[in-house]
């Protein structure tokens, strides 16, 4: 699916919507693949490593969801 934004410029940019990694979702897969919120650091690192990720990935992905202010 995609949406086209028309503007006064000669070209028309296109923005693709939706997921590009899959066309289906599964609550069971999400619950088994995602780390639970009560994991400590060691458990999180082991979980990430089991998916082929490392400490750098853990820090980047964890802090990207933690930094910011609620308005």
Residue frames as qw, qx, qy, qz and C-alpha x, y, z in Angstrom:
[[0.000, 0.891, 0.455, 0.000, 0.00, 0.00, 0.00],
 [0.431, -0.050, -0.006, 0.901, 1.24, 3.51, -0.65],
 [0.068, 0.881, 0.397, -0.246, 0.02, 7.06, -0.51],
 [0.495, 0.367, 0.207, 0.760, 0.99, 9.85, -2.89],
 [0.174, -0.735, -0.277, 0.595, 1.43, 13.38, -1.57],
 [0.445, 0.642, 0.344, 0.521, 0.76, 15.99, -4.23],
 [0.312, -0.681, -0.128, 0.650, 2.35, 19.40, -3.97],
 [0.343, 0.897, 0.035, -0.275, 3.14, 22.44, -6.09],
 [0.222, -0.596, 0.667, 0.388, 6.54, 21.09, -7.13],
 [0.587, 0.408, -0.494, -0.495, 6.93, 19.21, -10.43],
 [0.398, 0.130, -0.908, 0.027, 7.60, 15.86, -8.78],
 [0.734, -0.428, -0.085, -0.520, 5.27, 13.84, -6.59],
 [0.005, 0.413, -0.855, 0.314, 6.93, 12.13, -3.61],
 [0.786, -0.198, -0.480, -0.335, 5.58, 8.74, -2.60],
 [0.264, -0.454, 0.699, -0.485, 5.46, 7.46, 0.97],
 [0.598, -0.051, -0.778, -0.188, 5.01, 3.72, 1.43],
 [0.541, -0.443, 0.333, -0.633, 2.86, 2.73, 4.39],
 [0.963, -0.137, -0.052, -0.225, 2.70, -0.47, 6.37],
 [0.651, -0.527, 0.528, 0.141, 5.23, -3.08, 7.35],
 [0.546, 0.634, -0.491, -0.244, 7.87, -4.27, 4.92],
 [0.060, -0.435, 0.889, -0.134, 9.11, -7.24, 6.94],
 [0.115, 0.173, 0.975, -0.074, 5.93, -9.35, 7.00],
 [0.361, -0.231, -0.410, -0.805, 2.32, -9.42, 5.91],
 [0.690, -0.454, -0.532, -0.185, 1.05, -11.37, 8.92],
 [0.150, -0.579, 0.516, -0.613, 1.21, -10.93, 12.68],
 [0.734, -0.229, -0.639, -0.009, 1.16, -13.44, 15.49],
 [0.467, -0.764, 0.181, -0.408, 0.57, -12.64, 19.14],
 [0.945, -0.299, 0.092, 0.097, 2.20, -15.95, 20.12],
 [0.748, 0.353, -0.051, 0.559, 5.35, -15.20, 18.09],
 [0.030, 0.769, -0.150, 0.620, 5.58, -11.71, 19.58],
 [0.680, -0.654, 0.162, -0.289, 5.18, -13.04, 23.12],
 [0.951, -0.169, 0.113, 0.234, 7.83, -15.72, 22.59],
 [0.682, 0.423, 0.026, 0.596, 10.35, -13.54, 20.69],
 [0.001, -0.782, 0.107, -0.614, 10.20, -10.31, 22.70],
 [0.379, 0.049, -0.690, 0.614, 11.88, -9.95, 26.08],
 [0.361, -0.742, -0.563, -0.050, 9.47, -9.44, 28.98],
 [0.002, 0.856, -0.070, 0.512, 9.61, -6.09, 30.81],
 [0.681, -0.702, 0.173, -0.121, 10.86, -7.66, 34.06],
 [0.898, 0.189, -0.124, 0.377, 14.13, -9.07, 32.60],
 [0.431, -0.803, 0.168, 0.377, 17.33, -7.85, 34.27],
 [0.206, 0.799, -0.444, -0.349, 20.41, -6.84, 32.26],
 [0.250, -0.334, 0.894, 0.164, 21.93, -10.33, 32.08],
 [0.524, 0.374, 0.756, -0.118, 18.66, -11.85, 30.91],
 [0.439, 0.824, 0.072, -0.352, 18.19, -9.11, 28.30],
 [0.056, 0.692, -0.641, -0.328, 21.70, -9.60, 26.93],
 [0.360, -0.069, 0.927, 0.083, 21.20, -13.38, 26.65],
 [0.524, 0.595, 0.558, -0.245, 17.86, -12.83, 24.94],
 [0.340, 0.845, -0.192, -0.366, 19.38, -10.41, 22.41],
 [0.104, -0.530, 0.803, 0.251, 22.33, -12.73, 21.77],
 [0.512, 0.166, 0.842, -0.045, 19.93, -15.61, 21.05],
 [0.530, 0.759, 0.346, -0.152, 18.57, -13.48, 18.18],
 [0.717, 0.335, 0.179, 0.585, 22.04, -12.72, 16.79],
 [0.014, 0.922, 0.014, 0.388, 22.29, -9.26, 18.39],
 [0.630, 0.059, -0.447, 0.632, 25.02, -7.91, 20.68],
 [0.327, -0.534, -0.432, 0.650, 25.52, -5.42, 23.53],
 [0.055, -0.131, 0.211, 0.967, 25.59, -2.46, 21.13],
 [0.286, -0.337, -0.672, -0.594, 22.19, -3.49, 19.71],
 [0.412, -0.555, -0.686, 0.226, 20.78, -3.87, 23.23],
 [0.247, -0.431, -0.221, 0.839, 21.89, -0.37, 24.23],
 [0.062, 0.021, -0.383, -0.922, 20.70, 1.31, 21.04],
 [0.357, -0.379, -0.714, -0.468, 17.30, -0.39, 20.94],
 [0.418, -0.543, -0.650, 0.329, 16.64, -0.06, 24.68],
 [0.213, -0.417, -0.184, 0.864, 17.59, 3.60, 25.00],
 [0.061, -0.139, -0.483, -0.863, 15.74, 4.63, 21.86],
 [0.419, -0.541, -0.642, -0.346, 12.52, 3.73, 23.68],
 [0.544, -0.546, -0.483, 0.415, 13.56, 5.23, 27.02],
 [0.300, -0.210, -0.032, 0.930, 14.89, 8.69, 26.21],
 [0.072, -0.462, -0.467, -0.750, 12.41, 11.52, 25.89],
 [0.128, 0.079, 0.497, -0.855, 9.80, 13.48, 27.74],
 [0.041, 0.556, 0.826, 0.089, 6.09, 12.87, 28.05],
 [0.036, -0.151, -0.070, -0.985, 3.97, 15.87, 27.23]]
